[in-house]
């Protein structure tokens, strides 16, 4: 089923199905359903057109989602890079930004880069 331009699963409860939208987590999903007075236990396919419209209008007026949210995050990161603050420099160098150690355990940000050398012995090719 399509909702706000995103495919959400039909057979899941609407409370869970809403979390498939970028920018809506479990908390915002519950809050949206409370505000629009929709039963969170209903399946996504069982919602009426009126309920979908209510939900869509509430989300569009109260939450930034998908493209707008991604754009705002990208702009924030670019601002940090431009003013050359510590966090911006960490982003530029593709290193962890939030104070994690880098002697070990920064593979996620850097990619799986292994810069250490093996034992030093060369493997002899078989002829």
C-alpha positions as a printed Julia matrix, in Angstrom:
127×3 Matrix{Float64}:
   0.0     0.0     0.0
   1.28    3.48   -0.85
   1.19    6.18    1.8
   2.83    9.6     1.36
   4.79    8.18   -1.58
   6.24    5.23    0.4
   5.3     1.58    0.21
   4.17    0.45    3.64
   3.34   -3.21    4.37
  -0.38   -4.1     4.26
  -0.48   -6.87    6.84
   1.35   -5.09    9.66
  -0.35   -3.04   12.37
  -0.52    0.62   11.31
   1.57    1.54   14.38
   4.45   -0.56   13.01
   3.8     0.14    9.32
   4.22    3.9     9.83
   7.81    3.36   11.02
   8.74    2.37    7.45
   8.59    6.09    6.62
  11.98    7.81    7.08
  11.66   10.18   10.01
   8.87    8.35   11.84
   9.89    6.03   14.65
   7.82    4.14   17.21
   7.24    7.22   19.4
   6.06    9.51   16.59
   3.95    6.71   15.14
   2.08    6.3    18.47
   1.72   10.07   18.85
   0.3    10.47   15.32
  -2.26    7.74   15.9
  -3.3     9.23   19.27
  -3.73   12.71   17.8
  -5.79   11.43   14.84
  -7.74    8.99   17.08
  -6.96    5.91   14.97
  -6.73    2.47   16.57
  -3.02    1.44   16.56
  -4.0    -2.25   16.35
  -5.7    -1.86   12.96
  -3.92   -3.36    9.97
  -2.7    -0.92    7.32
  -4.97   -2.44    4.66
  -8.07   -1.99    6.9
  -7.78    1.81    7.16
 -10.53    3.83    5.51
  -9.77    6.65    3.08
 -10.93    9.17    5.69
  -8.5     7.79    8.3
  -5.64    7.8     5.8
  -6.38   11.44    4.92
  -6.48   12.44    8.59
  -3.17   10.7     9.23
  -1.55   12.14    6.11
  -2.61   15.7     6.97
  -1.37   15.39   10.56
   2.01   14.01    9.47
   2.51   16.65    6.76
   1.69   19.51    9.13
   3.67   18.31   12.18
   6.63   16.17   11.09
   9.45   16.52    8.58
   9.82   13.23    6.71
  11.68   11.64    3.79
  13.2    14.15    1.35
  12.8    17.29    3.46
  14.36   15.61    6.5
  17.27   14.14    4.51
  17.88   17.56    2.94
  17.9    19.29    6.33
  20.39   16.76    7.76
  22.64   17.16    4.69
  22.51   20.97    5.06
  23.42   20.73    8.75
  26.45   18.55    7.96
  27.56   20.91    5.16
  27.25   23.88    7.55
  29.53   22.1    10.04
  32.04   21.42    7.25
  31.99   25.04    6.04
  32.63   26.59    9.45
  35.47   24.09   10.01
  34.36   23.12   13.49
  35.65   19.9    15.05
  32.6    17.87   14.02
  32.78   19.27   10.48
  36.45   18.3    10.16
  35.63   14.77   11.39
  32.94   14.54    8.69
  35.39   15.75    6.03
  38.02   13.16    7.07
  35.34   10.43    7.27
  36.16    9.66   10.89
  33.79    9.09   13.83
  32.14   12.36   14.86
  30.76   11.62   18.31
  33.84   10.94   20.4
  34.38    7.25   19.72
  37.89    5.85   19.91
  39.73    5.38   16.61
  42.77    3.29   17.56
  40.44    0.35   17.09
  36.73    0.06   16.33
  36.14    2.75   13.72
  35.54    0.36   10.85
  31.91    1.37   10.4
  32.65    4.97    9.47
  35.89    4.38    7.58
  34.61    1.33    5.78
  36.19   -2.03    6.45
  39.75   -0.74    5.98
  42.48   -2.95    7.44
  45.75   -1.06    7.28
  47.81   -3.47    9.36
  50.38   -5.69    7.68
  50.49   -9.46    8.08
  53.43  -11.45    9.43
  55.85  -10.03    6.87
  56.55  -13.38    5.25
  55.81  -13.55    1.55
  53.9   -16.48    0.25
  55.98  -18.41   -2.27
  54.17  -19.1    -5.51
  54.0   -22.73   -6.6
  55.42  -23.31  -10.08
